[in-house]
Amino acid sequence: MIKVVDLFCGAGGLTHGLQKAGLDVVAGYDIDGTCRYAYEKNNKALFVQKSVTDITDEELVKHFSGAKIKVLAGCAPCQPFSSYSNSSKQGIERSEDKRWLLLYSFAKQIKLASPDIITMENVPLLVNHKVFIDFVDALRDDNYHVWYGVVFCPDYGMAQSRTRLVLLASKLGNIELLPPTHNKNCYKNLEDIIRDLPPIEAGEESSNDALHCASNLSEVNLMRIKASKPGGTWKDWPEHLRAKCHKKESGSSFTAVYGRMSWNKLASTITTQCTGFGNGRFGHPEQNRAISLREAALLQSFPSNYDFWPSDLKIEKKSVARMIGNAVPVRLGEIVGQSILAHINKFNS
């Protein structure tokens, strides 16, 4: 029997992918209580609202009771490791950010629970930092075989240009991620994922799906998106529509905002602010609006019926966008799960 516990589980992207692969995820931990509904509604697992720093010594051991193989998964919040949160000098750490310590807390839980297999996902820049080196060294000191690498999500059938650091570690023997399932000649694109959703206007919600809702646009931003071309930039706009900051030399190179996506290309990396037209290349290819919450979730490879919010409550769009943007893509979780099962079968055959 294989049992999995998912630390930093959020709305359940990794858990859902692992379960799709055939692994039994018994519990997920996250400090954000707004994730409980989505996590438990869509996954056969218990949601525990608790920081990893507060997990007691015997807690994880109880979750793993009766398991032949114990798997511990975790994706510590990536904000302190991202390029947005670091100095322009690579490797300089923001030591005042307590989230740096969460990876050490993850290592502590590994020491206490002694799982057979570990998986972790984060931003690629994490490898530049001492906290990651210490994490890997601690695993190897405990006789884990460790593999890690930077994964380009389109190589595994996701239609967004997301790159993620994936780590796998095992006490059974050498472990690694399965080889890519796609290449640049057969990547999925935006059209493959969201073309069939019904059209909506900015500020409108689909009558069939409350999550298929788009943010309002100001009058000037509505004019801006009408002047935008798929794959283009704000430089395509007439001069009077350009933002003051973009007219300055310091802002003239920031062309990755206020952009429309293109049907035949990959989507931009889905972030927690992906439903805002001005926050990146998140404009719909044809409709004069930013992508909807449902479109963002689909690009994160959540199933079309994944339920993020109780139907009897008004959707808190910022909260749902945060869940979606912070999630491990479901498809990536499924690939990790398949890799773990292939590894177990190899060493248990």
N, C-alpha and C positions, 0 to 999 in steps of 0.2 A: 504494500500500500504506500502510495506517494502522497504526502501532504505538503501544502505550500502556505506560507504566511507572507503577505505583501505589506511591507512597511512603506509609508508615504504613498498610500494607495490612491488618493484623490477620488475622482468619480469612477475609477475602475478600468481605465484603459488597459493597463498591464494585466490585471486580474482577468478581464474578459478575454484577452488574447490567450493567456495561459489556459483558461478553461476551454476555449475553442480548440486548443491543441490536445486537450484530454487530461490536463492536470487538475487535481482536486485542490483548489484554493479554499482554505477553511476560514481565513480571517484576513481583514485588511485594517491597517492602522493609519489614521490621519488626524491632524489637529484641527482641520477645518470641518466643522459639523455640517455645513451646507452640502457636503458631498455625500452624506449618509443616504439620502433618498435615492440618488442615482446609483450609488454603489450597491445597495441591498436590493433595489428594484430589479436590476438587470443581471445580478450575479448571485449564485448560490453560495454566499459567504457572509460572515458576520462582520459588521463595521464597528470598529472600536475607536471612539474619539479620544485620542491620547497622543501626546508627543512621544517620539521614540526615546527621548531622554527620561520619560517617566515610567517606562515599562519595567515591571518588577523582575527580579532575577528568575523566578520560576514561571512567569507568565507564558512565554513562548514555548517552554517545555511542555506545558499543559496542552497547548494547541496541537503539538506534534505527537501527542499520546497515541500509541498504537501504530505509528508510521514506520514502515521499513526504510523508506527514503525520505529525508527531511530537506525541503527546499526553502530558503529564505531569499525573498526578493526585496529590492528597495531602490527608490529613485529619490535621493535627497533633493530638496529644492535647488534648482539650478541657478537662481538669480545671482548669488554671490560668485558663481564661477563663470558667468557669461561675460562677453565682451563689453556689454553695457555697464557692468558693475566693477570693472577692473581699470586700473591705471593704464595709460597709453603705453607704459613700459610693461612688457610681458613678465609675468611671474610675481609682480608686486601684489600682495594680498591685502584685502581690507579686513584686518584682524579684528576691527571693532564689530563686524557683522557676526552675530552669534550663530548664524546658519552654517558658518564654516565648521562648527563643532559637531554638526549632525552626522557627518561621515564618520567621525570618531565614535559617536554614539552607536552608529550602525555596526562598526567594528566590535564594540563592546558586546552588543547583542549576539553577534556571531560567536564570540568567545563563550558566552553563557549558554547558548542554545546548541552549539556545535552541529549546525546543519551539514548534511552531506554535500549539498550543492547550493551555490549562491549566484544570484544574478543582480547586476546593478546597471542602471541606464542614467546618462547625464549628458551635459554638453561637452563637446570635444576639448574645450579649453581647460577642462578639469585636469588633464594630464600634465599641465604645466605647473601644477601646484604641489607643495609639500604634502598637503593633506591626502592627496591621491597616492603619492609615493609611499607614505606611511601606511595607508590602507592596504596596498598591494603587498608591502613587506610583511605586514601583520598576518595576512592570509598565507603567505609562503612559509612564514615561521611556524604556522599551525598545520603545515603539511598539505596545504591546498595546491592543486595544479591550477594555475591562473592563465586565462586568455583574455585579452581585451583588444578592441580595435574600433576604428571610426566607421560607422555604417552610413551609407548614403541611401536614404529610405526608398527612392525610386528603384534601386536594385532589388527590392523585395516587393514590388508591386504597389507602392504608394505614390500618389500623384502630387506630391509636394517636395520641394527641394530642401528637405530637412536632413541634417547630418547629426548623428548622435553617437556618443561613446557608449559602447556596450561591453560589460565585463561578465565573464562566466568563470566560476571557480568550482573545483570538485575535489573531494577526497578519494573518489573512485579511480581517477586516472586523468589523462589529458582530455581536455574538453575544448570545443570551439563552436562558433556559430556556423550553421549550415551555409553552403555557398549561395551566392545570389540566384534568384529565380528569374530575374529580368536583366536586360541590358539596354543601352541607349537606342537600339533599333526596335525595341518593343515596350518602352516605358509607357505607363498609363499617363494620360493627360487630363486636363481640367474637364474637357468635354465628356470623357468616359465616366466621370464621377457625378457631376451636378447638372448636366444638360437637361435631364428629364424632369427636373423640379418645376412646378408651375411658376409663371412670372409673378412678381410682386413689385410694388413701388417702395421707394424709400419711406420708412415709417409705417409700412403695412405689415400685416400678419396673414399668413395663409389660413383659410377657413378649415383646411384639413389637417394642419400641423402647426401648433402654436410655436414650435421651435423654428419654423421657417418664417422668421420675422427679420426685417431689416431696420437698421437705425435711421432716425430722421436725418435729413440733410438741411443745412442752412441754405438760404437763397443763393449765396455766393458759391457754396460747395456744389449745389445742384448745377449751377452754370459751369463750374469747373469740370464736373464729371461728364457733362454733355460735350465739353470741348476735348475730352480725353480720348486717346486712341488705344486699342488693345496693344499691350506691350510698349506703349509710349511713356512719356514723362510729362511733368508740368511744363516743360519747355515747349510743348505743343500748344499751350494756351496762348490766347492773345495777351498782350502785356498788362492790360488792366485787371486781369484775373490772377496774376501771379502774387504770391504772398510776399510781404516786405522782406522777410528773412531770406527768400530765394533770390532777391535782387542784389543782396550783398555778396561780396566775393566769398565770404566765409560759408555761405549757404548754397552757393551755386552748384556745388557738386553733389548735394543730397537729392538724388533723383529717384530714390527708392520709395518715396512717399507720394501720395496722391496719384497712384497708378492703377490702370485697369489691367486685369489679368487677360490672358489670351487662351482661347479654346484649345488650341493645338499644342500648348506648352504645359510644363509643370506649374502648379501653384506655388506661390511663395510659402515659406515656412509659416505655419499657422501659429500665431502668438495669442496671448491673453487679450490683445487689443485688435484682433483681426476683423471685428465687425465695424471698425471705423475707417472711413475712406481716407482720412488724412494720416493714418498710422502705418502705412506701408503700401504694398501693391495688392490691395484688397478690393479694388473696384470690380464689379461684375463685368464680364466681357461685353455684354450687350445692354443690360438693363441699367438705368441711371441710379445706382445705389451701390453700397458696399455689400459683400456677401452676407448671407443670413447665418444665424447660429446653426441651423441644420446643415447648411452647406459647409460650414467650418468643421462640424462634427464628421461629416462624410469624408472630408479631406483628411481628417485624422483617423480615418478607416473605422469609425464607429458604425455599427449597423444602422440602417435607416429608421428602425423602430426603437433605438436606444432612448430611454426615457430619463431626462435630466431634472425634471421639476414636477411637483405634484400638480395635477390638473385643476385642483380647487384653489390654487394660489396663483396670484399674478407673477409671471416670470420676472425674476431679478436678472436682467440681461447681463449686467456686469459680472455677477456671480457665475452664471452659466458660461460666459465667455472665458472666465478665468479657469473653470474646470476643463473646458475643451482645450484651451491653449497650453495648460500645464500637463495635460495627459500624455502618457506614453501611447503612441499610436497603437491601436488594437492589433493591426497586422504585424507590427514589430514584436508585440508581446506574443503573438501566435508563433512567429518564427523562433523566438527565444524558447518557447515551450516545446516546439518540435525538436529543437536542438538538444534540449535537456532529455527528452524522451529517447532520442536516438543514442545519446551518450549512455543513458541508463541501460538500454537494451544491449548495447555493445559490451558493457562490462558485467552484465548479469546473465548473458546468454551462455 
